[in-house]
Amino acid sequence: MVQSTKGAVVITGTSTGLGRVTALLLDKQGYHVFAGVRTEKDAESLKQAASGDLTPIIMDVTKPEQIQSALEFVSLAVGDEGLFGLVNNAVVAVSGPWECIAIDDLRWQFEVGVFGLIAVTQAFLPMIRKAKGRIINISAIGGRLASPFFGPLVASKFALEAITDSMRMELHSSEVEVLSILASSLNTEVSEKVEVIYQKTLDNMSLETKAIYGNFYRKFMEAVVEGNRQGMPPEKVADVILETLEARKPKRQYVITESKWNITIGALKKRLMSHEYFYDYYYSRLKESLGIDE
């Protein structure tokens, strides 16, 4: 059995971005981190950057055989200690108008962000229960607020919030904490991928589709890309993940944003306004901010 100062934690999606930053932080803080990556190259890079008890594991959350292999490895390593934390971080961001989304791309969004997350959680839950540990689901502000052109990602995050709520109730008697972290734009490698996908989607639109969506979609995605470039450093969210692991009684949700006041006001408006009126209001304000007059 591997001994660790603070317990064992599995993190998915640690090759880059928030996952990598979180894995290295928890490793430095004395956790035995099992960091899920998809390639041996990513595993070696992470291992070289680590300072302590970090173990990369090859685990694509969409591949059952890799989940099973990772489960057997971690189970053997932690023994009776169990697993104190599972950070479900793996993510993809499919974007574009619903009319233009390839069904295979939509399936991929849910395979990673919903089905893969559930498969990993089911696999590791007995070890988490043994340690009376914590399941931390990395969500997004989009888990509370739908937006145009990110329907697949937002839909997966809405689903994730429902999963978190129901699972939290189901595991209450097992003394397992289940929570989500909703962050706004982060300045990570994902930002570059969003820009590439946006350009590809725009290029593949027919002339008729571009006439309908092109101007709005282009301006919206340009604002998203710029917002990501100026977004929060992933270290800010990693610090909160550490906090959720070390808090005696973590909160159900952690909202992390540079402009928390705006988010609070927006959440209040959504609660007080009728559903239909709120989204009409939100849509009109969004167009106004982008300089779109339809």
C-alpha positions as CSV (number, residue, x, y, z in Angstrom):
1,M,0.0,0.0,0.0
2,V,1.3,3.5,-0.9
3,Q,1.3,5.8,2.1
4,S,0.5,9.5,1.5
5,T,0.4,12.5,3.8
6,K,-3.2,13.5,3.1
7,G,-4.8,10.7,1.1
8,A,-5.1,9.5,-2.4
9,V,-6.9,11.5,-5.2
10,V,-7.7,10.5,-8.8
11,I,-8.0,13.4,-11.3
12,T,-9.2,12.9,-14.9
13,G,-8.0,15.0,-17.8
14,T,-4.6,16.1,-16.4
15,S,-2.6,16.3,-19.7
16,T,-3.1,20.1,-19.9
17,G,-4.9,23.1,-18.4
18,L,-6.7,23.0,-15.1
19,G,-6.2,19.2,-14.7
20,R,-2.5,19.4,-15.0
21,V,-2.3,22.5,-12.7
22,T,-4.5,20.8,-10.1
23,A,-2.5,17.5,-10.2
24,L,0.8,19.3,-9.6
25,L,-0.7,21.5,-6.8
26,L,-2.2,18.5,-4.9
27,D,1.0,16.6,-5.3
28,K,2.9,19.5,-3.8
29,Q,0.5,19.7,-0.9
30,G,1.1,16.1,0.1
31,Y,-1.7,14.1,-1.7
32,H,-0.9,10.9,-3.5
33,V,-2.2,12.0,-6.9
34,F,-3.2,9.5,-9.6
35,A,-3.3,11.7,-12.7
36,G,-5.4,10.5,-15.6
37,V,-3.7,11.2,-19.0
38,R,-4.3,9.8,-22.5
39,T,-0.7,9.2,-23.7
40,E,2.6,8.1,-22.4
41,K,4.1,11.4,-23.6
42,D,1.7,13.3,-21.3
43,A,2.4,10.9,-18.5
44,E,6.2,11.5,-18.7
45,S,5.8,15.3,-19.0
46,L,3.6,15.3,-15.8
47,K,5.9,13.0,-13.9
48,Q,8.9,15.2,-14.6
49,A,7.1,18.4,-13.5
50,A,5.9,16.8,-10.2
51,S,7.6,17.2,-6.9
52,G,6.3,14.3,-4.9
53,D,4.0,11.4,-4.8
54,L,2.3,11.7,-8.2
55,T,1.5,8.7,-10.4
56,P,0.3,9.2,-14.0
57,I,-2.3,6.7,-15.2
58,I,-3.4,6.1,-18.8
59,M,-7.2,6.7,-18.6
60,D,-9.3,7.9,-21.4
61,V,-12.7,8.3,-19.7
62,T,-14.5,7.1,-22.9
63,K,-12.7,3.7,-22.9
64,P,-14.0,1.2,-20.4
65,E,-11.0,-1.0,-20.6
66,Q,-8.7,1.9,-19.6
67,I,-11.0,2.8,-16.7
68,Q,-10.9,-0.8,-15.5
69,S,-7.1,-1.0,-15.8
70,A,-6.7,2.3,-13.9
71,L,-9.1,1.1,-11.2
72,E,-7.1,-2.1,-10.7
73,F,-3.9,-0.2,-10.5
74,V,-5.2,2.4,-8.0
75,S,-6.9,-0.2,-5.9
76,L,-3.7,-2.2,-5.5
77,A,-1.8,1.0,-4.7
78,V,-4.0,2.4,-2.0
79,G,-5.2,-0.8,-0.4
80,D,-7.3,-0.3,2.7
81,E,-6.7,3.5,2.7
82,G,-9.3,3.9,0.0
83,L,-9.6,7.0,-2.2
84,F,-10.2,10.3,-0.5
85,G,-10.9,12.3,-3.7
86,L,-12.1,12.0,-7.3
87,V,-11.9,15.1,-9.4
88,N,-13.9,14.7,-12.6
89,N,-12.2,17.2,-14.8
90,A,-12.0,15.7,-18.3
91,V,-13.8,18.0,-20.8
92,V,-14.4,18.8,-24.4
93,A,-16.1,21.8,-25.8
94,V,-18.3,21.3,-28.9
95,S,-19.6,24.5,-30.2
96,G,-21.7,25.9,-33.1
97,P,-25.4,26.5,-33.9
98,W,-27.5,23.4,-33.1
99,E,-28.4,23.2,-36.8
100,C,-24.8,22.7,-37.7
101,I,-23.7,20.3,-34.9
102,A,-22.7,16.9,-36.2
103,I,-24.5,14.2,-34.2
104,D,-21.2,12.4,-33.7
105,D,-19.7,15.5,-32.2
106,L,-22.7,15.8,-29.9
107,R,-22.3,12.2,-28.8
108,W,-18.6,12.9,-28.1
109,Q,-19.5,15.9,-25.9
110,F,-21.7,13.6,-23.8
111,E,-19.4,10.6,-23.9
112,V,-16.6,12.7,-22.2
113,G,-18.6,15.1,-20.1
114,V,-21.5,12.9,-18.9
115,F,-21.2,9.2,-19.7
116,G,-17.4,9.0,-19.1
117,L,-17.8,10.9,-15.9
118,I,-20.4,8.6,-14.6
119,A,-18.4,5.5,-15.7
120,V,-15.3,6.7,-13.8
121,T,-17.4,7.6,-10.7
122,Q,-19.1,4.2,-10.7
123,A,-15.8,2.5,-11.0
124,F,-14.0,4.3,-8.1
125,L,-17.0,4.8,-5.8
126,P,-16.3,1.7,-3.6
127,M,-12.9,3.1,-2.8
128,I,-14.3,6.6,-2.2
129,R,-16.9,5.1,0.2
130,K,-14.1,3.3,2.0
131,A,-12.3,6.6,2.8
132,K,-15.6,8.6,3.2
133,G,-14.1,10.8,0.5
134,R,-15.2,13.4,-1.9
135,I,-16.4,13.6,-5.5
136,I,-15.6,16.9,-7.1
137,N,-17.3,17.6,-10.5
138,I,-15.8,20.4,-12.6
139,S,-18.7,22.2,-14.1
140,A,-19.0,25.7,-15.5
141,I,-21.1,28.8,-15.3
142,G,-22.8,27.3,-18.3
143,G,-24.3,24.7,-15.9
144,R,-26.6,27.5,-14.6
145,L,-27.1,29.7,-17.7
146,A,-27.7,28.5,-21.3
147,S,-26.1,30.4,-24.1
148,P,-26.3,30.3,-27.9
149,F,-23.6,28.4,-29.9
150,F,-22.4,26.4,-26.9
151,G,-25.5,24.2,-26.6
152,P,-23.7,20.9,-26.5
153,L,-21.3,22.0,-23.8
154,V,-24.0,23.8,-21.8
155,A,-26.4,20.8,-22.0
156,S,-23.7,18.5,-20.7
157,K,-23.0,20.9,-17.8
158,F,-26.7,21.2,-17.0
159,A,-26.8,17.4,-16.9
160,L,-23.7,17.4,-14.6
161,E,-25.4,19.7,-12.1
162,A,-28.4,17.3,-12.0
163,I,-26.1,14.3,-11.6
164,T,-24.3,16.1,-8.7
165,D,-27.5,16.9,-6.9
166,S,-29.0,13.4,-7.2
167,M,-25.7,11.7,-6.4
168,R,-25.2,13.9,-3.4
169,M,-28.5,12.8,-1.9
170,E,-27.9,9.1,-2.7
171,L,-24.4,9.1,-1.1
172,H,-25.4,11.1,2.0
173,S,-25.7,8.0,4.1
174,S,-22.3,6.8,3.0
175,E,-20.8,10.1,4.3
176,V,-19.4,10.8,0.8
177,E,-19.5,14.5,-0.2
178,V,-20.5,15.3,-3.8
179,L,-20.0,18.9,-5.1
180,S,-19.5,20.9,-8.2
181,I,-17.2,23.8,-9.1
182,L,-18.6,26.3,-11.6
183,A,-15.9,28.4,-13.1
184,S,-16.1,31.2,-15.7
185,S,-13.5,31.6,-18.5
186,L,-10.1,30.2,-17.9
187,N,-6.9,31.1,-19.7
188,T,-5.8,27.6,-20.7
189,E,-4.9,25.5,-23.8
190,V,-8.7,24.8,-24.2
191,S,-9.1,28.4,-25.4
192,E,-7.0,27.7,-28.5
193,K,-9.1,24.6,-29.2
194,V,-12.3,26.6,-29.0
195,E,-10.9,29.1,-31.6
196,V,-9.9,26.2,-33.9
197,I,-13.3,24.6,-33.7
198,Y,-15.1,27.9,-34.2
199,Q,-13.1,28.6,-37.4
200,K,-13.7,25.1,-38.7
201,T,-17.5,25.4,-38.0
202,L,-17.7,28.7,-39.7
203,D,-15.8,27.5,-42.7
204,N,-18.1,24.5,-43.1
205,M,-21.3,26.5,-43.0
206,S,-23.3,26.7,-46.2
207,L,-24.0,30.1,-47.7
208,E,-27.6,29.8,-46.5
209,T,-26.5,28.9,-42.9
210,K,-24.0,31.7,-42.8
211,A,-26.7,34.2,-43.8
212,I,-28.7,33.1,-40.8
213,Y,-26.0,32.7,-38.1
214,G,-22.7,33.9,-39.5
215,N,-22.6,37.5,-38.2
216,F,-24.0,36.7,-34.7
217,Y,-21.9,33.5,-34.4
218,R,-18.7,35.2,-35.5
219,K,-19.0,38.1,-33.1
220,F,-20.1,35.8,-30.2
221,M,-17.2,33.4,-30.7
222,E,-14.7,36.2,-31.1
223,A,-15.9,37.6,-27.8
224,V,-15.6,34.1,-26.2
225,V,-12.1,33.6,-27.5
226,E,-11.0,37.1,-26.3
227,G,-12.7,36.4,-23.0
228,N,-10.8,33.1,-22.6
229,R,-7.5,34.9,-23.3
230,Q,-8.2,37.3,-20.6
231,G,-9.7,34.7,-18.3
232,M,-8.8,33.5,-14.9
233,P,-5.6,31.5,-14.4
234,P,-6.3,27.9,-13.8
235,E,-4.4,28.1,-10.5
236,K,-7.3,30.1,-9.1
237,V,-9.7,27.1,-9.6
238,A,-7.0,24.6,-8.5
239,D,-6.8,26.5,-5.2
240,V,-10.5,26.0,-4.7
241,I,-10.3,22.3,-5.5
242,L,-7.7,22.0,-2.7
243,E,-10.0,23.9,-0.4
244,T,-12.9,21.5,-1.1
245,L,-10.7,18.6,-0.2
246,E,-9.5,20.1,3.0
247,A,-12.8,21.8,4.2
248,R,-14.4,20.0,7.1
249,K,-17.8,20.4,5.4
250,P,-17.5,21.6,1.8
251,K,-20.3,23.5,0.1
252,R,-22.6,22.0,-2.5
253,Q,-21.4,24.5,-5.2
254,Y,-18.4,26.7,-5.6
255,V,-18.8,29.6,-8.1
256,I,-15.5,31.0,-9.3
257,T,-15.3,34.1,-11.4
258,E,-13.5,37.4,-11.7
259,S,-16.8,39.3,-11.6
260,K,-18.8,37.4,-8.9
261,W,-21.0,40.4,-8.3
262,N,-22.3,40.3,-11.9
263,I,-22.9,36.5,-11.6
264,T,-24.8,37.1,-8.3
265,I,-27.0,39.7,-9.9
266,G,-27.6,37.6,-13.0
267,A,-28.6,34.6,-10.8
268,L,-31.0,36.8,-8.8
269,K,-32.6,38.1,-12.0
270,K,-33.0,34.5,-13.3
271,R,-34.6,33.5,-10.0
272,L,-37.1,36.5,-10.0
273,M,-38.0,36.7,-13.6
274,S,-40.1,34.2,-15.5
275,H,-38.0,31.6,-17.4
276,E,-39.2,32.9,-20.8
277,Y,-38.7,36.6,-20.0
278,F,-35.3,36.1,-18.5
279,Y,-33.9,34.5,-21.6
280,D,-35.5,37.1,-23.8
281,Y,-33.8,39.7,-21.6
282,Y,-30.5,37.9,-21.6
283,Y,-30.6,37.4,-25.4
284,S,-31.3,41.1,-26.0
285,R,-28.5,42.2,-23.7
286,L,-26.1,39.8,-25.4
287,K,-26.9,41.1,-28.8
288,E,-26.5,44.7,-27.6
289,S,-23.1,43.9,-26.0
290,L,-21.9,42.5,-29.4
291,G,-23.3,45.4,-31.4
292,I,-25.8,43.2,-33.2
293,D,-29.1,44.8,-34.5
294,E,-31.4,42.2,-35.9
